[in-house]
Amino acid sequence: MHYYPTNVKLDIPVSYIHDFISRNPNAWTQHKSTVSGRMTPISYIPLWQNDNLINKNWNPGIKTKIPRLEHAVILLKISAHAHMPPHVDGEKNPRKTAWVFPLSESYVPTRFYEEDNLIDEYAGQMLLNTTKIHEVCNGEEDRYNLQICFEEDIKTVLEEHLDVIF
């Protein structure tokens, strides 16, 4: 499975996240592909790993209690008009699943592929299987989301959170 739609209330105030983004415009790190070694159109800000705060500008009292497995939390940005071509996350990236919480008003869909064939697209909150081919062709606005990242496969993450998701 490429993804599972979810509808879980994020327990971090979205207003705080937007304020954090506007107060920290230089905190973004441009992503470098672990497969090709090239820079990608993605930028990210690591926030915390399990209970360890990574970003000193983030309020340590504001963190999610949703995940039941070891995890990392990041903010992710794709600039307006940028294209993240079809890809799977690299083997050097230990995450296999990302719980994606959209933060943008105009949130373009993620597209999913089997080999070269587009099979689906989805623009909402989801558990994303990062080992399956996916892409984003962004629109007119920067695209932001918060991701809770897991090393476990999507089935394990789903099973561990069934009572929260459904």
N, C-alpha and C positions, 0 to 999 in steps of 0.2 A: 504494500500500500504506500502511495506517495504522501498522503496526508490524511488527517482526520479533522474535520471542522470541530471547533469547540466554542463554547459560549460561557466562559468563566469570568466573573468580575475580577479585574485586576485589583489587588489590595494595596496598590501604590497610587496615590492621587495623580491622575494624569496632568493636572495643573502643575504639580510639583515637577514632573518630568519635563513639561514644556518650559517651565521657568529655568530648570537646570540647563536645558539645551541652549536657551537664549543667553544665560549667564556664562556659558563655557564654550564660546565659538571656536576656540583654539584647542579644545580637548580631543578632537577627532583624530584618529590614526587611520591613514589610508591602508586598506587591506592589500596584501601581497599574496597572490595565489601560491599555495603550497604545491601545486601541480606544475604550472608553467614558470613560476618565479616572477611573473609580470604583475604590475600594479593593476588593481581592478577599480571599477567605479564605486565600490563600497567603502564607507568609512565607519568606524565603530569606536565606542567608548566602553571599556570594561568597567563594571561597577563593583561586583563582588563575586567571590568564589566561595560557595557554601556560606559560612558565617564570617568570612574574612573580607572586610571592606578593602577594595582595591583603589578606588578613586577618592582621594582626600577631600574633594569638593562636594561629594555626596553626603547628605545627612545620614549618619550611621544608624539613626533610629528609624529610618524609612527603608524597609526591605520587605520582600514578599515572603509569605508563609505558605504559599501554594505548593511548591515542590516537596515531594517526599523522598526524593533520591538526591544524591550528590549532584551539584549543578553549578553553573556559572551564569551570571546575568550580565547582559550587554545591551547597549543602545546601538542600533544600526541605522545608517542613513545611506540612501541612494539618491544622488543629485538629480535634479530635474533634467529630463531628456537623456539620462544615462541608460545604457543597456548592459545588463549583466547576462552574457550569453549562456546558452544551455551548458550546465555543468553539474558535477557532483562535488561535494566538499571533499577535499584531499585527504589522503590516508594519514598525513601528519597532523591533521586537525582531529582531535579525539572525539568531537561531538558527532553523534549519529542521529540525534533528534533535537529539534529546536521547537519550543513552544513559543509561537509568534503572536505578539499582541500589537496590532496596528495602532499607530498614534497619529496618523495624518488624516485629514478630512477627505482628500481625494487619494485614496489608496488603490493603486493599480494592482491587478491580480498577478499572482505568481503562476507561471505556466509550467505544466508537467508533461514530460515526454517519456515514451518507450522508444529507445533508439532514436531515430530521427522523426518520429511521428508524435505530433501534439495530441495528447489524450484528454487533457482537462486544464482548467484554470480556476483559481479561487482567490478571492480578495479579502477574506475575513480572518479572524483569529483561528489558529490551527496548530496542531502538532504536525511538524514538517519532518519528513524522512529525508535527511540531508545526504543519504547515500543513493538517492534516486535523482534522475536528471530533472533539473528545474531551471527556470530563467525568469528575469524581470526586465521588461522593457518599459522604463518609467515614462510618465507623462509630464505635464506642465509644472508640477511642484516637486520639491524635495519629498522623498518618501521615508518616513521614520517608523521604526518599530522597536519594541522592547522584546528581547529574546531570553528565554530561560533555556540554557543549553545542557544537554545530557549526553553522557558517553554511552548510555544504553540504547538499544534499538527501539524503534517506535512502538512495537508491540509491548515491550516491557514497560515503557513509560505510560502507555495507555492503560494497561492492566493495573498499574500502581495508583492511577488517578481516576479510575472509573467512577467512583462515587462523587467526585468533584465535577467531572466532565458531563456526566449524564444524570 
